[in-house]
Amino acid sequence: MIAAADVSAVFPGRSAPLRSAFVVGAPRCGTTFLAKALARHPEVCFSKPKETYFFQREAAAARPDAMRELLRRHFRRLEDAHRVIAEGSPSTLYDPAIALRILELDPDARFVVSVRNPVEMAPSFHARLLYTTDEDVTDFATAWSLQAARARGERIPRRCRDPRMLQYREACSLGAHVETFVKSIGRERCHVVVFDDLASDPRKVYSALLDFLGLVDDGRTRFERKNENRDVDRPWLQSLMINPPAPIVAWLAAMERRGLGTPQWVRTLRKRIKHANTRKAARGPLPAELRETLRAAFAGDVARLGAVIGRDLSHWR
């Protein structure tokens, strides 16, 4: 629970405490769907942007008033009706130390973990990295074969922000990551969503999520589904939107520290440019041989994940 004193320090006149929830990942496993569904609940205030990476930034996370600063920077739209604040930085799953820091500030914080068949997640993640220009090898089979070379620092795309993302086997081995995360913060604080369930019965998944967060069911039955594969016309322009020049980054960071956030005109312009530069791209089925390679590579981790979440996932293998 975020203390009423911390809340009122940022929002004078607001005396009620707040609960916090974090959609921690994994990427390409439905985190955006979950974030949008929660953001539409009348008692939830979701962060702007969805992925703040606030606690990934050491200087911000180490502040004694970090929770107040999080509210000031990313929850300016908080209203009296809101009982829960929520945030969705998917990389948190890969670094439990971030979650432990959150628990220091709010011992009652809740974490939502989404998982997916790694045979489906890996090519989807590859497509996402192509879209963000962190990857430049368009063929997934080739990108998969380059993992050892890239671990040695070879064949790293010029625009790649973090070469660790190119280690597809490591990124998609969710059994290992979820096990470590759960052991670090406690199973009772974690709610696991399986992508298969999200695709087949989103209403049931949403209802269970609200129950976990202690929220009343708002009766929603219609949910936006948006999982198409995307590509860009001009990679250099996409890179500029995602990873702008240092002076612009410094200016935006200064605005954020002042509690002003990114100006609306900047958000609107960036959104319009990205939309104009984006096109739908069909992703064909995996070749049978590559599919079997992935199944073999992830078989042990799938079994591990099933044991951690208490669910039979043998059909993924």
KABEL-V688046 format. One line per field, one symbol per residue. ss: DSSP state (A for helix, B for strand, O for the rest). psi: psi as a letter, one per 40 degrees, with the letter a starting at -180 (. if undefined). burial: # if it has 9 or more other ideal C-beta (glycine too) atoms within 8 Angstrom, else .. A space follows every 10 residues. Layout:
ss: ???
psi: ???
burial: ???
//
This chain:
ss: OBOAAAAAAA OOOOOOOBBB BBBBBOOOOO AAAAAAAAAO OOOBBBOOOO OOOOOOOAAA AOOOOAAAAA AAAAOOOOOO OOOBBBBOOA AAAAOAAAAA AAAAAOOOOB BBBBBOOAAA AAAAAAAAAA AOOOOOOOOA AAAAAOAAAA AOOOOOOOOO OOAAAAOAAA AAOAAAAAAA AAAAAOAAAB BBBBAAAAAA OAAAAAAAAA AAAOOOOOOO OOOOOOOOOB BBOOAAAAAA AAOOOAAAAA AAAAAAAOOO OOOAAAAAAA AAAAAAOBBB OOOOOOOAAA AAAAAAAAAA AAAAAAAAAO OOOAAAO
psi: hhiddddddd gheheiiiii ihheaiifee ddddddddde heehhiihid gdfdeehddd dehdfddddd dddefeehid ehehiiighe eddegddddd dddddgeeii hhhhiihddd dddddddddd deeeiehdhd ddddeedddd deeifhideh dheddegddd degddddddd ddddehdeeh hhhhdddddd gddddddddd ddefiiheeh ehihhgfiii iidgdddddd ddgiiddddd dddddddeed ihiddddddd ddddddeiii hhhiiiiddd dddddddedd ddddddddef ihfddd.
burial: .#.#.###.. ...#...### #######.## #########. #.######.# .#.###...# #....##### #####..#.. .######### ###.##.### ###.##..## ########## ########## #######..# ..##.##..# .....##.## ..#.#####. ########## ##.##...## #####.##.. .##.###### .##.#....# ..#.....## ##..#.#### #.......#. .#..##.... #....##..# ..##..##.. .....#...# #.###..##. ######.##. ..#..##
//
